[in-house]
Structure formats: C-alpha cells, structure tokens
Amino acid sequence: MQLSLLDIYNQMGNFAKGIVYVLAIMSIWSLSVAIKKWWDLRKAQAETRKFAPEFSQFLEEDNLVEAVTLADKYKRSHVARVLGGALTEIRPLIQDGSVTVADINSAERAIEREMLMTITDLKRGLGVLATVGATAPFVGLLGTTMGIVNSFAAMAASGSGGLASISSGVSEALITTAFGLVVAIPAVWLFNYFQIKIDNLTAEMTYTSKEMIDYMIKNVSGTGEFGRSRFTREFNTTATAGNNPISQ
C-alpha cells in the first residue's frame, strides 16, 4: 500500500502534527526575515554605489558643503550614515575653519560609534536565521523520537512485530526529520550569505571613513588648525548668503 504525504499527515498523532506546525512557523519566519534583509541590503548597496564616487569627488575638490548635503540625501546608504555622523560632529567648526587635530580625533570616534550602530542594524535578524538553522533539525528529531515511540507502542498493542503495525509510526518519524532538514538547510545558507554580504559592507564603510579622515588630516595646517581651503571659503559664502543647506 502506497501512502501520500497527505495520507501520512492524516495518520500522524497530535504531537507530530504540532512538530510540523512549529517547523512551518520557523520556516515562514526565517524566510520573511531573509526577504526583508535581502531588500534592505540591496537598497543600501544601490545607494552606496551612487554615493561613494560623488562623495570622493567632492573631497578631491575640497567641496565639503556638497559632501555634507550628499550624506544627508542618501539615508539608506550604510556608508552615508557613517560619514554623515562624522560630518555632523565637525559641522559647527567648518564655517570658521577651526577644525583642529583634536576635532579630527573626535570625528574619528564619531565614525566608530556610528559604524558600530550601523553594523548592529545590518545584522538585525541574522539571529533568527542562525537559531532556525541550528534548532530545526532537533525539532524534527523530537518528532522522530516520538514517532518511533508510537511505533513500538503500536507493536505492543497489536502483539505483532509485522511492518504493518509500525509503518505509520516510522513514516511519521521520517517525515518530521525530513521536514526539519528542509527548514534548516535554507536558513543556514541564507545566514552565511548575509554574513558575507555584511562583511563586505563593513569593509566599504571602513575604507570610505578612512578616506575622509585622511582628507581631514591632510587639510590641517602646520598651526594645528584647518587650512583656509576652497571648501571653507565656499562654506562661509554660502552661509552668509543664507543658502546653507545644512542650516535649513
């Protein structure tokens, strides 16, 4: 006699069906987290691909006013979030060109703080994938154990050791094991995929933030203060005209 998956499910006990429901919830939960995480990382990368070249160009041109405006524009870019925090830290000092070495150190610490918060935000949800990938096989194994117990109970009740008396219990046990693996394997794959992606994004944040700090250090004059570079003059002119996008 051949049994379909539906037939096997209908013959399952309440405990085994509960295991199936738990695994189904874990699967839906992990997939929903993965879809949202994929979408968020995709948008972050898309905005960063637009932000990074423009930001580097503004630094090369000593046009920090546009760099600040650009960082405020790309809210979903992980790189813009990190650099925006540092620019906000030194924003009041830019107008008079009084950014000192101590202020650069403060900006660097602001970058590190913002990077920690951004990385934490990027990793949000990965714990769900890790938990599902690690525990789903054991949840399925619990159903397997109870299925074997039911098989021996049926054998004892019938007084027979034939396959007919234990086939339903064995089938129940194998189904829950297989279901647990089906739930766990994609979760582990997705966790590793997102972990690698986040590592790459972290490298991008580190590289770009170091580039900006190097820019600040190079523009500090021998007196320990920011030299009167072209971006400082432009900032003052813009602020005097009342068109400063930062103050609006």
C-alpha positions in Angstrom: 0.0 0.0 0.0 1.3 3.4 -1.0 0.8 6.4 1.2 0.9 10.0 0.0 2.2 12.8 2.2 -1.3 13.8 2.9 -2.2 10.3 4.0 0.8 10.2 6.3 -0.1 13.6 7.7 -3.7 12.5 8.4 -2.4 9.4 10.2 0.0 11.5 12.4 -0.7 11.9 16.1 -1.3 15.3 17.6 2.3 15.6 18.8 3.8 15.0 15.4 1.3 17.5 13.8 2.4 20.0 16.4 6.0 19.5 15.4 5.1 20.1 11.8 3.3 23.3 12.7 6.3 24.6 14.7 8.6 23.8 11.8 6.3 25.6 9.4 6.2 28.7 11.6 10.0 28.6 11.8 10.3 28.3 8.1 7.9 31.2 7.4 9.7 33.4 10.0 13.2 32.7 8.6 12.1 33.3 5.0 10.3 36.6 5.9 13.4 37.8 7.7 15.6 36.8 4.8 13.5 38.6 2.2 13.5 41.8 4.3 17.2 41.6 4.9 17.9 41.0 1.2 15.8 44.0 0.3 17.4 46.3 2.8 21.0 45.3 1.8 20.1 45.7 -1.9 18.8 49.2 -1.3 21.9 50.1 0.8 24.3 48.9 -1.8 22.3 50.7 -4.6 22.5 54.0 -2.8 26.2 53.5 -1.8 27.1 52.9 -5.4 25.7 56.3 -6.2 27.0 58.0 -3.0 30.7 56.8 -2.8 32.0 58.2 -6.1 30.3 61.5 -5.7 31.5 61.9 -2.1 35.1 61.1 -3.1 34.9 63.6 -5.9 33.6 66.3 -3.5 36.5 65.6 -1.2 39.0 65.9 -4.0 37.5 69.2 -5.0 37.6 70.4 -1.3 33.8 70.9 -1.6 32.7 69.7 1.9 29.4 71.6 1.7 28.2 69.4 -1.1 29.6 66.3 0.7 27.5 67.1 3.8 24.4 67.6 1.6 25.1 64.3 -0.2 25.4 62.4 3.1 22.1 63.7 4.2 20.5 62.8 0.9 21.3 59.1 0.9 19.6 57.9 4.2 19.7 54.2 3.4 23.3 54.0 2.4 25.4 52.5 5.2 28.4 54.5 4.1 26.5 57.8 4.1 25.2 57.1 7.6 28.7 56.6 8.9 30.2 59.6 7.2 27.2 61.7 8.0 27.8 61.2 11.7 31.4 62.5 11.4 30.4 65.4 9.3 27.7 66.4 11.9 30.4 66.2 14.6 32.5 68.9 12.9 29.8 70.8 11.2 29.8 73.8 13.6 33.6 74.2 13.2 33.7 74.2 9.4 32.4 77.8 9.0 35.4 79.4 10.7 38.0 76.8 9.6 38.9 76.0 13.2 38.9 72.2 12.9 41.9 71.1 15.0 43.6 67.7 15.3 41.6 67.1 18.5 38.4 67.7 16.5 39.5 65.2 13.8 40.1 62.6 16.6 36.6 63.4 17.8 35.2 62.9 14.3 37.0 59.6 14.0 35.4 58.4 17.3 32.0 59.5 15.9 32.7 57.4 12.8 33.5 54.4 15.0 30.3 54.9 17.1 28.1 55.2 14.0 29.8 52.2 12.4 29.0 50.1 15.4 25.4 51.1 15.3 25.1 50.6 11.6 26.7 47.1 11.7 24.3 46.2 14.5 21.4 47.3 12.4 22.7 45.4 9.4 23.0 42.2 11.5 19.5 42.6 12.9 17.6 39.4 12.0 20.6 37.2 11.4 20.0 35.7 14.9 16.7 34.3 13.7 18.3 32.5 10.7 21.1 31.1 13.0 18.6 29.9 15.5 16.3 28.3 12.9 19.3 26.7 11.1 20.6 25.3 14.4 17.4 24.1 16.1 15.1 22.9 13.2 16.9 19.5 12.8 16.5 18.9 16.6 12.8 19.9 16.5 12.4 17.4 13.6 14.4 14.8 15.6 12.0 15.3 18.5 9.1 14.3 16.2 11.2 11.3 15.0 11.7 10.1 18.6 8.0 10.3 19.3 7.2 8.6 16.0 9.5 5.6 17.0 7.8 5.5 20.4 4.4 5.3 18.8 5.6 2.6 16.5 6.7 0.4 19.5 3.5 1.2 21.3 1.5 0.1 18.3 3.6 -3.1 18.1 3.0 -3.8 21.8 -0.7 -3.2 21.4 -1.2 -5.4 18.4 1.1 -8.1 19.8 2.7 -8.4 16.4 6.1 -7.4 15.1 5.0 -7.0 11.5 5.7 -4.0 9.4 2.0 -3.1 9.1 1.8 -2.4 12.8 4.7 0.1 12.8 4.8 1.5 9.3 2.7 4.6 10.2 4.9 5.5 13.1 8.1 5.0 11.1 6.6 7.2 8.3 5.7 9.8 10.8 9.2 9.8 12.2 10.9 10.1 8.8 8.6 12.9 7.7 9.3 15.1 10.7 13.1 14.5 10.3 12.9 15.4 6.6 10.8 18.5 7.3 13.3 19.7 9.9 16.2 19.4 7.5 14.2 21.2 4.7 13.7 24.1 7.1 17.2 24.2 8.5 19.3 23.9 5.3 18.0 27.2 3.6 18.3 29.0 6.9 22.0 28.1 7.2 22.6 29.0 3.6 20.9 32.4 4.0 22.8 33.1 7.2 26.2 32.5 5.6 25.2 34.5 2.5 24.1 37.6 4.6 27.1 37.3 6.9 29.4 37.6 3.9 27.4 40.5 2.5 27.6 42.4 5.7 31.4 41.8 6.0 31.7 43.4 2.5 29.6 46.3 3.6 31.7 46.7 6.7 34.8 46.9 4.5 33.2 49.6 2.4 32.4 51.7 5.5 35.9 51.3 6.9 37.6 52.2 3.6 35.5 55.3 2.9 35.7 56.6 6.5 39.5 56.2 6.5 39.5 58.2 3.2 37.6 61.0 4.8 39.8 61.1 7.9 42.9 61.2 5.7 41.4 64.1 3.9 40.9 66.0 7.1 44.4 65.3 8.3 45.9 66.5 5.1 44.0 69.8 5.3 45.2 70.6 8.9 47.8 73.3 8.6 51.1 73.4 10.5 49.4 75.5 13.2 47.2 72.6 14.1 44.1 74.1 12.5 42.2 73.5 9.3 43.8 75.5 6.5 41.7 78.1 4.7 41.0 75.8 1.8 38.5 76.5 -1.0 35.7 74.5 0.6 36.0 76.7 3.8 35.6 79.9 1.7 32.7 78.4 -0.2 31.0 77.3 3.1 31.3 80.8 4.5 30.0 82.4 1.3 27.0 80.0 1.2 26.2 80.5 4.9 26.4 84.3 4.6 24.0 84.3 1.6 21.5 82.3 3.7 21.5 79.3 1.3 23.3 76.9 3.6 21.5 73.6 3.1 22.8 72.3 6.5 21.2 75.1 8.5 17.9 74.8 6.8 
